[in-house]
Amino acid sequence: MGLFDRLRGDETPRVAFIGIDGVPYSLLSENEELFPNVAAIANDGTAGEISSIVPPESSACWPSLTTGKNPGETGVYGFQDREVGTYDTYVPMGNEVQADRVWDRVQEEGRRATVMNVPVTFPPQRNVQRMVSGFLSPDLEKAAYPDDVRDYLESLDYRIDVNPKLGHEADKEAFIEDAHETLDARFEAFEHYIEEDDWDLFFGVFMTTDRVNHFLFKDYERDGEYKDDFVEFYQKVDDYIGRLREALPEDVTMIVASDHGFTSLDYEVHFNEWLREEGWLSFGTDEPQELGDIADETTAYSFIPGRFYINLEGREPRGSVSEDEYDDVRDELKADLEALEGPNGNPVVDRVVEKEAAFRGDHDDIAPDLVAIPNNGFDLKSGFKADSDVFTTGPRNGMHSFDDTSLYIDHPDATIGDADLFDITPTILDLMDVEYSRGDFDGASLI
């Protein structure tokens, strides 16, 4: 039975979630005449700016958004994490996410879910009727379940992701064309399975928005060469959201949300180089390449984005800081971070969050000791090299932000106040009449 074969009102309520990775609320809300379809959702339901998570990085954000839990419960803190008790690092994939996803809870209730292009979901789960993994998937052949999905998607020239290398070119035309082609195929696939599948929860993410923002956001915000191209791309995104909304039966609630905001990038800040220059970090080799190359006397090191770890005895294999020294050392590092200024004289860091304020749960043993939330314009990097300047510029001109995250809910009973990513999963379950305990989540329903 297809979706439209259902009799409206005869079934339990359904939700269609459309993710727009990295789209700031201000971009949409301040340009309603350019983006009438998301404006219509706000007028018919509700919309507002919400907060992202600490740290506001997609690899950590999507697991938290789809579970309603902080990284201490999901076990994913960023694009790179550290193995417990070692200096070995890994890139977290979907099977590293330790908390139940919203579609797991839906499936456990005997309901059906179609999940497409959500970051950090590789390999695709077999307990949903259909899943196409998103960001971090090696290729479409391995990312699609069941197998017949791959053949259909290949006929659309469906891509897991845009080619980010094209964005590194001075001429962005090839990148922009690739972004449009990626977006077009994603929309066709979403529309097809919205109409083809008998689902209770449809969960799909447009990630190309994040890619376009990384390479064109300053052009939009500061009237650059590619501002018109940026706006045209987002007008297409808005049109596609409107067309997906039109394809939904009246008894389906649509939610549109981003995982973090975006702002212009002025300087990349290479924090391991800063730590090295300030005496916090040293290397045991002349050509360091990875965390394991740090020297025994290292006091602290960093991972993106803005995560700082004390080299603690008993936790790190070659820890140099004792438990008795930990609080004083961490306080000193926090103060140094708060005092750091960029080449323009502006403070690099907006605030520094201690781990106990952001992370709690069964998987907080690899939590960073501090997380720096940057001021707009400073993108926090952490490569393990010994030949970089602290402040550099590169091909990217847009960066993630903690605030200015978007949330649109097409439901008259929804209220967005002081909300964050953790509130989205309980809201979806509430809309679908799926029971849960209030203590299951770090957020609460907005219904």
Steps between C-alpha positions, in 0.01 A plus 500: 500500500640837401484814709211650307296178522448569869171652610570831670412494865490119514861456602727618779662840440807531280794738474724604211829650617711688245847598616679801353852460629660819630225741391479803731156613608584864429564421132145366460308723739650827375428420135143370500435650157782287357401183684118492506464128564681490832324827585168322440597229750572769757167669431300178518691356794799643679868576442791632696870508573623219721840408641730231366713281729851514642691467274298619196653253255286287268648165605392572859184699420308243295539217753374738770214634288384150407524360855413798719816438700833673559832356378558343843216264410550471123876447536573728202676832565617601154646397167796342681490327838757324715499136606471456876839447662704560185613775265333319210229701324209407276224657296167416668248325274138412557578183692697709752181685600409340832150645554176397328408710197152644464426254219606210725230600746249533217586155365474347849138618507427306184506812285702549181786740429673613181835666574706675234832681497532558875867563592670239720266212413743275312471206473125509428281332759304192403221560752340777296307445179737722305822684582750686286792607717637851464822686578797268575367218281774369266273456198138455395532125448575443867273778630163385361261249658329297366708423191238607245523857630847533355386434144232766518730758655771435243246579228466847658877553520446514877811593697566452870661843510608788283865499390656741754829515308325709236439763767874544543531646151504879462232469235197354680286433191576126486432470874169684468394281209590186697306629801188551287529155343543341843201690637282415199561125533445513876161670450393248235588213731319656796189571296501150353521318832258737672246391240617138457552381858240427764673685782409644837824696528684638199839641601712659226788749508625749242868532588602695192389816680791460742744458212375811319522697826862398557611644167252780427360631829721807520402582141139510618559681827748758365380548142770291334535375144275197545221656706242459224601137449462440872151651509392309187614174657298569813196598299518153345526345847192696605314392186585136565380525861174645372457221247570234761246662728241492222569128450407422861148402606329748729540277806882507480689756708806645328807606698789686337816551707872559483765357731695821555519854367753667271698821480785652299853370553795739525775288658568132550658452844742207526480423868757224525753741353389760754535245780848415373610862486360566847675198653197281556585244231818352356573224254730201517583518128604772256214412264192434715187379325268366769412511868736213581795721401463730802785492750468367855530848652196631310249666732206542261393431141204587281251342258263684269294698556646667810519188718784500753634203696731507799774233469382337822678227693297180512282602207748577223767231452786745557319749719710778651240677716405343832145492634607748770620745235205453264269780617776762514638400159157504341418838652826642365432367151146637511631844597758494220231411247273777620784751468602402145458772236507469124703709253211748489516552876169323563470223759507158334281325753149595607500262797668184623276217619624252762417137427273447799277784377450344155546123524348235720423137441643153465742603224662811644838335554634655179332836555723805445598683817420836343314612188564846357202660327650753256394851425370554149781501247735254673484138382677266742739242351728243661734323262803320643779679317789715609531739208175696490426857594241540774277723287452424132247545224388237251239429232212485747327824591218366719504324838262330743338694782341379824210737478269594209389138446169461313182322605164504317204289616183484293267444796273751680576363848879532474678773695869582452646686793840433653547186291800301377581192293415265786134603480445373145486124562247519788295741290488253210399216733234717662357590159493131409340389831801279577533460876823582682615600847592862563834390639590331172625825344704809571226701329122526523214501254403836350138388460 
